[in-house]
Amino acid sequence: MPYNYLGDLYKSEIVSRLQELGYDVKSVHALNLILEEMGIQEHSGNHWLVTQEGVKYTIYRDRVFDADAWHPEIIDAIRDYLG
């Protein structure tokens, strides 16, 4: 279920949608690694920090740890990255 009326998604929902599109993303951890490769987030201690580049895909206005809601456009960005 989307995070809010704007359709923002939790990471598990992003994984499910990518799987429906035929991408082999097996878990949220695998998604985190893809987002790290894309420069959208970075690993910091035991958390994931959204980079300045990644902020545009979140509901937040600045960098945050462990963002819990992502705009649906991130799926298109991931699809473009994965080819």
Backbone as numpy.savetxt, mean C-alpha at the origin, in Angstrom:
# Nx Ny Nz CAx CAy CAz Cx Cy Cz
-13.85 -4.75 3.40 -14.69 -3.57 3.40 -13.80 -2.33 3.40
-14.09 -1.37 2.56 -13.30 -0.16 2.51 -13.23 0.57 3.85
-12.15 1.29 4.03 -11.89 2.03 5.27 -12.94 3.11 5.50
-13.35 3.78 4.46 -14.33 4.87 4.61 -15.13 5.03 3.32
-16.00 6.01 3.28 -16.87 6.19 2.12 -16.12 6.57 0.85
-14.87 6.99 0.99 -14.07 7.33 -0.19 -13.47 6.08 -0.85
-13.62 4.94 -0.20 -13.11 3.70 -0.76 -11.69 3.37 -0.41
-11.13 4.05 0.58 -9.76 3.75 0.99 -9.68 2.31 1.49
-8.51 1.70 1.30 -8.36 0.27 1.53 -7.33 -0.04 2.60
-7.57 -1.12 3.33 -6.55 -1.70 4.20 -5.60 -2.51 3.32
-4.42 -2.80 3.84 -3.43 -3.53 3.04 -3.93 -4.92 2.67
-4.66 -5.58 3.55 -5.18 -6.91 3.23 -6.13 -6.84 2.04
-6.89 -5.76 1.93 -7.78 -5.58 0.78 -6.99 -5.33 -0.50
-5.89 -4.62 -0.38 -5.03 -4.39 -1.55 -4.48 -5.72 -2.03
-4.02 -6.56 -1.10 -3.50 -7.88 -1.46 -4.58 -8.69 -2.18
-5.79 -8.69 -1.65 -6.89 -9.45 -2.27 -7.18 -8.95 -3.69
-7.20 -7.66 -3.86 -7.49 -7.10 -5.20 -6.37 -7.42 -6.19
-5.12 -7.37 -5.72 -4.01 -7.73 -6.60 -4.08 -9.21 -6.98
-4.45 -10.06 -6.03 -4.59 -11.48 -6.33 -5.71 -11.71 -7.35
-6.81 -10.98 -7.21 -7.91 -11.09 -8.18 -7.47 -10.68 -9.58
-6.50 -9.77 -9.64 -5.98 -9.32 -10.94 -4.89 -10.25 -11.48
-4.57 -11.30 -10.71 -3.61 -12.30 -11.19 -2.18 -12.11 -10.72
-1.95 -11.20 -9.81 -0.59 -10.98 -9.29 -0.33 -11.91 -8.12
0.91 -12.40 -8.05 1.29 -13.35 -7.01 1.80 -12.61 -5.77
0.90 -11.92 -5.09 1.21 -11.23 -3.84 0.52 -12.05 -2.75
1.32 -12.79 -1.99 0.76 -13.79 -1.08 0.34 -13.26 0.28
0.87 -12.10 0.68 0.59 -11.62 2.03 0.81 -10.11 2.13
0.41 -9.57 3.26 0.66 -8.15 3.52 2.16 -7.90 3.61
2.90 -8.85 4.15 4.36 -8.68 4.22 4.95 -8.56 2.81
4.48 -9.41 1.91 4.96 -9.33 0.52 4.59 -7.97 -0.08
3.40 -7.48 0.23 3.00 -6.15 -0.24 3.92 -5.08 0.33
4.24 -5.18 1.62 5.15 -4.22 2.24 6.50 -4.18 1.52
7.00 -5.34 1.14 8.29 -5.39 0.43 8.18 -4.74 -0.95
7.06 -4.95 -1.62 6.85 -4.31 -2.93 6.80 -2.80 -2.76
6.05 -2.33 -1.76 5.95 -0.89 -1.51 7.31 -0.30 -1.15
8.13 -1.07 -0.46 9.49 -0.61 -0.14 10.32 -0.48 -1.42
10.24 -1.47 -2.30 10.97 -1.41 -3.57 10.54 -0.21 -4.41
9.25 0.12 -4.31 8.71 1.24 -5.08 9.07 2.59 -4.48
9.57 2.60 -3.26 9.91 3.85 -2.59 8.72 4.51 -1.91
7.66 3.75 -1.70 6.45 4.29 -1.08 6.52 4.19 0.44
7.24 3.22 0.93 7.46 3.11 2.37 8.83 2.52 2.61
9.30 2.68 3.85 10.61 2.15 4.23 10.51 1.48 5.58
11.33 0.46 5.76 11.33 -0.28 7.02 12.10 0.52 8.06
11.48 0.71 9.20 12.10 1.49 10.27 11.84 0.78 11.60
12.85 0.10 12.10 12.65 -0.69 13.32 11.67 -1.81 13.06
10.63 -1.88 13.87 9.59 -2.89 13.69 8.38 -2.36 12.94
8.53 -1.24 12.28 7.40 -0.59 11.63 7.74 -0.23 10.19
6.70 0.16 9.45 6.86 0.65 8.10 6.51 2.13 8.09
7.42 2.95 7.62 7.25 4.39 7.56 6.93 4.79 6.12
5.84 5.50 5.95 5.47 5.98 4.62 6.45 7.08 4.22
6.99 6.99 3.02 7.91 8.01 2.53 7.11 9.22 2.04
7.81 10.28 1.77 7.15 11.46 1.25 6.46 11.15 -0.08
7.07 10.31 -0.89 6.47 9.89 -2.16 5.19 9.08 -1.93
5.15 8.32 -0.85 3.99 7.47 -0.57 2.82 8.18 0.07
3.04 9.36 0.63 1.98 10.09 1.33 0.78 10.32 0.41
1.01 10.54 -0.87 -0.10 10.83 -1.78 -1.07 9.65 -1.92
-0.66 8.47 -1.51 -1.52 7.29 -1.58 -2.22 6.98 -0.26
-1.99 7.79 0.77 -2.59 7.53 2.08 -3.62 8.60 2.41
-4.31 8.39 3.53 -5.28 9.37 4.00 -4.61 10.46 4.82
-3.30 10.37 4.97 -2.57 11.29 5.83 -1.93 12.42 5.03
-1.56 13.49 5.72 -0.94 14.64 5.05 0.58 14.64 5.17
1.10 13.73 5.98 2.54 13.67 6.18 2.92 12.22 6.43
4.20 11.99 6.56 4.73 10.65 6.79 4.20 10.09 8.11
3.83 8.82 8.11 3.35 8.15 9.31 3.90 6.73 9.35
3.91 6.16 10.54 4.26 4.75 10.71 3.02 3.91 10.50
3.18 2.80 9.81 2.13 1.79 9.67 0.79 2.38 9.23
0.79 3.05 8.11 -0.45 3.63 7.57 -1.50 2.54 7.43
-2.70 2.86 7.87 -3.75 1.84 7.86 -4.78 2.03 6.76
-4.69 3.08 5.99 -5.65 3.27 4.91 -4.95 3.87 3.69
-5.23 3.26 2.54 -4.57 3.64 1.30 -5.61 3.92 0.23
-5.35 4.93 -0.58 -6.26 5.25 -1.67 -6.23 4.12 -2.71
-7.36 3.84 -3.34 -7.42 2.76 -4.34 -6.43 2.94 -5.49
-5.99 4.17 -5.75 -5.03 4.43 -6.84 -3.72 3.68 -6.64
-3.46 3.25 -5.40 -2.20 2.54 -5.16 -2.17 1.22 -5.92
-3.34 0.64 -6.15 -3.38 -0.61 -6.91 -2.87 -0.39 -8.33
-3.28 0.70 -8.95 -2.77 1.02 -10.30 -1.27 1.26 -10.29
-0.78 1.94 -9.26 0.66 2.20 -9.16 1.43 0.89 -9.01
0.90 -0.03 -8.21 1.57 -1.31 -8.02 1.52 -2.11 -9.32
0.38 -2.10 -10.00 0.27 -2.81 -11.29 1.26 -2.26 -12.29
1.42 -0.95 -12.36 2.40 -0.34 -13.26 3.81 -0.79 -12.90
4.09 -0.83 -11.60 5.43 -1.23 -11.15 5.72 -2.69 -11.47
4.75 -3.55 -11.22 4.95 -4.99 -11.43 4.92 -5.36 -12.91
4.39 -4.47 -13.72 4.35 -4.70 -15.16 3.24 -5.55 -15.56
